Amino acid sequence: MDTITEPESERVVFVTEDGVPTGETGPKLASHHADTRLHLAFSCYVLRRSDQALLITQRALDKKVWPGVWTNSVCGHPAPDESLPDAVRRRARYEIGLPELDDLECVLPKYRYRTPPFNGIVENEFCPVFVAWVEEDPAPNPEEVGGWRWLSWPGYAQLLADDEADVSYWAKDQFEQLKDKKPFSALG
C-alpha cells in the first residue's frame, strides 16, 4: 500500500454554530489551544461486516490533542473545499491504513461538541459523525495511532462506562446519540 502523507500546512475550516463555513481557515495545530475557535471536523465509526465489531483506536502518545486516549475509529478535519466524505476517506487511508470504506453514511449530520480542557487544549468542533463498513484489519500509521482493537458494540458501551478507562470526551458524548440510531441500535 502506498503511504499517504499529510501536509504540514493542513488547515481547519472555521464555521458558524450551524456548521456553515465562514470563509476563514487556520493552521490545524496552531488552531487548537485553550480558546479553540469553532471549526469543521468529522468522526467515523468503522464496523467489520463479518461480526459487526467496531474498530476503536488509541491516539498516538505524541499527538498534541488528546494523546493516548481510546476513541472511535478515525477522526479528522476536512481541508478547505474538501467534502466531508472525501475527508473521511483520506484520513482513513492516512491514519488507519484502510484504503476502502464501504457504505459510508453520515448518521449524525449536526453533531457539535466542546470539550473541557485536556492538557490545556479545548476541542470545539462542528463534527458530523459517519459510519462505514470494512472486512480487513487496519494498518495504522504509528504517528497517528498507538493501538487498535475490534470490540462488540456492548463491549464498547462497557469501555465507555468504565470511569478508569482513558477514553475521548467525544466518544462518550457521541455514544449517547448513536446508541439508538441504525446501525448501532441493531448491534446489541
C-alpha positions in Angstrom: 0.0 0.0 0.0 1.3 3.5 -0.9 1.9 5.8 2.1 -0.4 8.8 2.1 1.3 11.9 3.6 -0.4 14.7 5.3 0.8 18.3 4.5 2.3 20.1 7.4 0.3 23.1 6.2 -3.0 21.3 6.9 -5.7 23.8 7.7 -9.0 23.8 9.6 -12.2 25.4 8.3 -13.9 27.8 10.7 -17.7 27.6 10.9 -20.7 29.2 12.4 -22.7 27.5 15.1 -24.8 25.9 12.3 -21.7 24.4 10.6 -21.6 26.9 7.8 -18.0 27.8 6.7 -17.1 31.4 7.5 -14.6 31.6 4.6 -11.7 31.7 7.2 -9.2 28.9 7.9 -6.4 28.4 10.3 -3.4 26.1 10.6 -4.5 22.8 12.2 -2.1 22.6 15.1 -1.9 26.3 15.9 -5.7 26.5 15.9 -6.1 24.0 18.8 -5.5 25.7 22.2 -7.4 26.9 25.3 -9.7 29.1 23.2 -10.1 26.9 20.1 -12.4 28.6 17.6 -15.4 26.5 16.3 -14.2 24.6 13.2 -15.4 21.7 11.0 -14.3 18.1 11.8 -15.7 14.6 11.4 -15.8 11.3 13.3 -16.2 7.9 11.7 -17.1 4.5 13.2 -15.8 1.6 11.2 -17.6 -1.7 11.6 -16.4 -5.1 10.4 -19.0 -6.8 8.2 -18.4 -10.4 9.3 -19.2 -9.8 13.0 -20.3 -6.2 13.3 -17.4 -5.4 15.6 -16.3 -1.8 16.0 -12.8 -0.6 15.3 -11.5 1.6 18.1 -8.1 3.3 18.1 -5.8 4.7 20.7 -4.4 8.1 19.7 -0.6 8.1 19.5 1.2 9.3 22.6 2.9 12.2 20.9 -0.3 13.7 19.4 -0.9 17.3 20.5 -4.6 16.9 21.1 -5.8 14.0 23.4 -2.7 11.8 23.2 -3.0 8.2 24.3 -6.8 8.1 24.7 -9.0 5.5 23.1 -11.6 6.7 20.7 -13.8 5.8 17.7 -12.1 4.5 14.5 -10.9 7.7 12.9 -11.4 11.5 13.3 -10.1 14.5 11.4 -10.7 17.8 9.6 -11.7 18.4 6.0 -9.4 20.6 4.0 -10.8 23.9 2.6 -13.2 22.9 -0.3 -13.0 19.2 0.5 -16.2 17.3 1.0 -16.7 15.5 4.3 -16.9 12.0 2.7 -13.7 12.7 0.8 -12.0 13.9 4.1 -13.2 10.7 5.9 -11.8 8.5 3.2 -8.5 10.5 3.1 -8.0 10.2 6.8 -9.0 6.6 6.9 -6.2 5.8 4.4 -3.7 8.0 6.2 -4.5 7.3 9.8 -5.7 3.7 10.0 -4.5 2.3 6.6 -7.9 1.4 5.3 -8.0 2.4 1.6 -11.6 1.4 1.0 -14.6 2.2 3.2 -17.9 0.6 2.2 -21.3 2.2 2.5 -20.0 5.4 4.1 -23.0 7.2 5.7 -23.5 10.3 7.8 -25.5 9.3 10.8 -25.3 12.5 12.9 -25.1 15.4 10.5 -25.3 18.1 13.1 -23.2 16.8 15.9 -21.4 19.5 17.7 -19.3 19.5 20.9 -16.9 21.4 23.0 -14.6 19.6 25.4 -13.3 20.7 28.8 -9.6 21.5 28.7 -7.3 18.5 28.2 -3.6 19.3 28.7 -4.6 23.0 28.1 -6.4 22.3 24.8 -10.1 22.6 24.2 -11.7 20.9 21.2 -14.6 23.0 19.7 -16.0 21.3 16.7 -19.0 21.0 14.4 -18.4 17.3 13.8 -20.7 15.2 11.6 -20.5 11.6 12.5 -20.2 8.8 9.9 -20.3 5.0 9.9 -18.6 2.7 7.3 -18.0 -1.0 6.8 -14.9 -3.0 6.0 -13.7 -6.5 6.3 -9.9 -6.1 6.5 -7.9 -5.2 9.6 -6.4 -1.7 9.7 -2.7 -1.0 9.1 -2.4 2.1 11.3 0.1 4.9 10.9 2.2 4.9 14.1 2.4 8.7 14.1 -1.4 8.8 14.5 -2.4 5.5 16.2 -0.8 3.9 19.3 -3.1 0.9 19.4 -6.3 -0.6 17.9 -8.8 -3.4 18.5 -12.1 -4.7 17.4 -14.9 -4.6 20.1 -18.5 -5.6 20.1 -20.9 -2.7 20.5 -21.8 -3.9 24.0 -18.1 -4.2 24.8 -17.7 -0.6 23.5 -20.5 0.5 25.8 -18.8 -1.1 28.8 -15.5 0.6 27.9 -17.2 4.0 27.8 -18.9 3.4 31.1 -15.6 2.5 32.8 -14.6 5.6 34.8 -11.0 4.3 34.9 -10.7 3.9 31.1 -8.9 6.6 29.2 -11.5 7.4 26.5 -12.0 10.6 24.5 -14.7 13.0 25.5 -16.3 13.0 22.1 -16.5 9.2 22.0 -18.5 9.2 25.2 -20.7 12.1 24.1 -21.4 10.7 20.6 -22.3 7.3 22.1 -25.4 8.8 23.8 -26.7 10.0 20.4 -25.6 6.9 18.4 -26.8 4.1 20.6 -30.4 4.4 19.4 -29.6 5.0 15.7 -29.2 2.4 13.0 -27.0 0.5 12.5 -25.8 0.8 16.1 -29.2 0.1 17.7 -29.2 -3.3 16.0 -25.7 -4.3 17.2 -26.9 -5.1 20.8 
